[in-house]
Amino acid sequence: MKKSLFLILLMCIVSFRLQAQKTQETKSDKYPYHLPIWGDKVYERGYDLPLPIGIGVNYVFNEMYLDISEFGMSINNVDLSPWLNMESLGFQKTVATSSGVNLRIDSWILPFLNVYGIFSQVYGSTSVRLAPVFGGITFPEFGSTVDFDASAYGLGATLVYGYKNYFISGDINHSWTSTELLTKQVGVLTMSGRVGRSFKLKRDQRVVFYVGMMYRNFTKAEGNSGGIKLSEALPGIEDAYNNWYNGLTPIEQKTLNRIYTQIEDAVYDRTGEAIDIGEGNFFRSDIGYNIKKELIQTTSFQFGGQFEFDKRWALRGEFGIAKEIKFILFGLNYRLGI
């Protein structure tokens, strides 16, 4: 899927490039395009405007540390949240990483206002470390990594002000991500500000450098829910548990088995549903969960640049740095006029 998407986008860019080679631009005293609005007035004052329509292909990598603020579980559709929750499971550290290719289409509506839409195909994973505590017995800390595929789309706008070779910009966008692991879309709000300078090279070539800050956060305050087989969510956990269990003393094993029985009896008394979590059956169960995740850090320092081969083609790179955030973007952009 990833290769197919990349090839389709590459074919689109090549076709636009061939079209550009066939079309000879002619300079005129009048602004030749319909967008942006008031573009003709700005053009008459001698300002050099970018071509109004842009099509970009970007590779984006994100790494973010998360805090689990709410969590509940069910096993085979039986709610076990009173026993299996944030406190008993002992969440230690959660890290989400994602990478993918996105298609970005933008347009200058006004000389200072650019609007855009984004579609992304994302591949990532969420790594969790747990140190469960049940009945006064602390289980050994272990880790789990769940891989996922997701699709995302978003809308955004950028305001830009320029003076001579300097500029300042502000950007805001909202994206929605869908994955099979969650029942609801995940909304993310991103806001950023940048200041920079452009340097004109030969002909229409330019190089641009900038620095700034970026803020991002989830927009669904109520959290989300989903389902997965425990063996898929925590690969290798049953072997790790068996090795740990076999290392316990006979008294500790009896204590743990008694805890299993107490949970089974308590669930039956409360719900009227019978479950069997002893003798490894817990690890072969279907797990349902509701979860609320929050970013540990929402702001990062951004820096990057862009090399413009001519008025149509540009290559951009941007990096984000913070203690709990990593961000990398590389992209190729093609512009045209209508």
N, C-alpha and C positions, 0 to 999 in steps of 0.2 A: 504493500500500500504506500509506504513512504517513498520507494523508488518511483512508483507510477506517478505520484503527485509531483515529485521533483521533475520528472521528464515532461509532464504536461506543462508545467510552469515554464520550463526551459524552452519548449517549443513556442509558447506564446511570446516570450521575450525575443526569440530569434525572428519570428514573423514580424514583430514590430520594428526590429532593426532593419530587416530587408525593406519594409515599407518606407522607413526613414531614408534609406539610401536612394530609393527611387524618387523621393519627393525633394525637390530643390527649394530651399527657403529663399524667399525674396524679401529684401528689406524694403520697408515702405514708411512713409511719414505717418500713416495711420496704423493704429494697433490692429493686428490681423486676426485676433481671436475674440470669441464671444465671452469668455471668462478670463479673469475675474470681473465682477461688476465694478465699474469705475476704472477698469484697467486702462481704457483709452486715455482718461484724464491723467493718470499716473504716468503713462507712457509719454504723453505730450510734455510732461515736466522733466523728462530725461532719465527717469528711473528705469533700471534694467530688471524686468520681471521674469521669473521662472516660467517655463511652459506650464499651462494650467492643469494638465492631467498627468498623474503619476501612477505607474504600476511597479510595485516592488516585490522582490522575493527575499525573505530574510530567514536566517537560521538563528534561533534564540535558545539559550540555555539558562535555566534558573535553578538555584539551590537555596532553600529557605528552611529555617528551623521553626518548628511549630510547638505550641503549648496546647495540650488537651485539657480543656476547661470543663467539659461534660462528657460522660460516657456511660452507656448502658448496653447490656447484652441479653440476647435470648438464644436458647439452644433448642433446635427442632420446634420453633415457634412457641416455646415456653419462656416467659420472662424471668430472667435470673438477675436483674439489675440490683436487687437488695443484697446479693452476695458477690456478683461479679461486676465491679464498678471501678472507678478511678482509684479509690483507696486500696481495695484488695488486690487489684492487678499491678499497682505500683509502677505507673508510667515513668520512665527515666528520661528518655530523649527521643524526639521524633524529627526526622529530616525528610523533606520532600524535594525530589529533584525531577526536572522535566526538560526535555529538549524536543525541538520540532521545527518544521518549516511553515512559515506563514506567508500568505498572499495579502498584500496591502494595496488598496486602490484609493487614491486621494484626489482632491480637486481644490484649487484656490477659488473660493466663492467671492471673497473680497480680497483686495491687495494685502490685507493683514490677517486674513482668516482662511485657514485650510481645514477642510473636513475630510474624514477618511473612514473606511471600513476595513476590517481585518478578518480573515478566515485562517485557522491554524489546524494542523494535525499534530497532536502532541503525544510523545512517548515518555513515560516516566516511571518512578517508583517511590514508594513511601517506606522508610525504614523506621522501625520502632524497637525500643529496648524496654523490657519489663522486668520487674523484680517482685513477683506476687507474694502476698502474705495471707495465709489462711490458717485460722485456729492457732495463731501464735507461731506457726512454722513458716519460715522464710524460704521460698523456693530460690534456686540459683538464678541470677540475672541472665537473660538470654535475649537475642535479637531476632527480628523478623523483617523481611523485605517483601513487599507486595508490588508487583509490576502492573502497569495499567496502560491502556490506550485511551485517548480522549480526543474529541474535536471541540473547537472553540471558535466563537465569532465575537466581534466587538465593534463598537462605534466610538469615534473620538473627534476632537477638534483641537487645533493649535492656533494660538495667537502669536504674532511675530511683530516686533518693532525693530527697525534698523536705522542706524546713523552712520553714514560713511561706510567703513568696512566692519563695523561692529553691529551686533544684534543681541536682542534678548527675546526669549520665547517662553510661553507657558502652554502646557499640554494637559488635557484631561481625556480619559477614555474609560469605558466600562466594557468588560468582556464577560461572556457566559460560557462555561465549560461543562460538557456532558461526558459522563463515563458510565460503563455498565456496573461499576462498583457502588454507585450512589443513585438514589431514587430521584434526587432533585439536581438541577443545575447549580454549579458553583459560580457565584458572581464575584468579580474582583474589580475594585475601583483603583485606578492608577492616576496620579497627578505628578507632574514634574515641571521644573523650571530650569532653563539653561541660559548661559551667557557665552558669547564666543566672538571670534573674529575670522574673517575670510581674507585670503591672500590671492590676488589675481596672478596667474601665470601667463604663458603665451596663449594667444588667441582666446578661445572661450574656456580655457582650463582654469580651475580654481581649486584651492585646498582650504578646508574649513576646520577649525579646532574649537572645542567648547568644553565647559565644565558645568555641573549643575547638581541638583538633588532630585530624588525620586521617592514618592510615597505610594505605597500600595497596601490594600487591606481587603479582607473578605466583606461582602455586603449582606450576606444572609446571617443575621444575628441568631436565628433560632437553631442553627446547626443543620445536620443532614442525617440521612439513614441509608443503610444498604445491607447487603448480605453476601456471604462467601463461605465456602467450606473451610473449616479450621485448618485442615491439612494444607490448603493453598495459602491461607493467610500467614501461617507459621510453619513453613517447611522445616522438617527435621525436629520439630518440638517433641514428637512422641518418643523418638530415640533418646533425645536429651533427658526427657522426663524419666524414662525407664532406667537409664544409667544412674540418674540421681536417686530414684526410688530404691534401686537395688543396693545403693550405698548406705541407706538408712539402717538404723538398728531395728530389731524386731519390734521394740516398743514404739518407735517413731512410725513404723509402717502401720501398726495397729491404730495409732492415734489418727493418722491420715485417713485410713479406711473408715474410721468412725465419723470423721468430718464429712466424707462423701455421703455416708448414710444419713447424717443429720440434714445435709442439704437436700437430698432426695425426699426425705420425710417432710421437711419444711415446705418445699415446693408443692408437694401433693396436698398438704394441709391448706396452703394458701390458694392454690389454683385448681385443685382437683385433677391435675395432669401428672402422670407418672413419667419420670425420666430416669435414665440409667447412665450415670457418669463415671461409675467405677470401672476398674480393670481396663483402662484405656479407651472406653467407649466415648469419653468426652472429646478425645482428639479426632474422632471420626464423625463428628456431628456437623450439622448445618448451623452456621452462626449468623444471627441477625444482630445489627447494632445500630444505635443512634449515637452520633458523635458531634461535638462542637470543637472546632479547631480555631486557634488564634495565632497570628504571627507573633513570634517573640520580638522581632524588630521590624518596623514598618518603613524605615527611611534609610536610603543608601546614597552615597556620594557617587555621582556619575561623571564620566569623562569620555570623550570620543572625538571622532573627526570624520570628514567626508572628502573624497577626491572626485571632482567633477571633470570627466574626460572632455565633455562639451556640454551644450545645453540639454542634451537628451540623456546622457548616460552618467551615472554616479555610483561610486562604491563607498559604503559607509560601515563604520565599526564603532561600537560603544561598549563600555564596561561599567559595571556597578560593583562597588565595594562597601561592605559593612561587616561587622563581627559575625552576624548571623545570616548574611545574604551574599550570594554570588550571582552576577548577571553578566551574560555575554551576548552580543548581537553582532552579526555580520550580514550585510545585505547589498543587493544590486538593484538599482532603481532606473527605470526608463520613463522619460517624460515626452508628452506630445501635446499638440495644440488642436483645438476644435473651433 
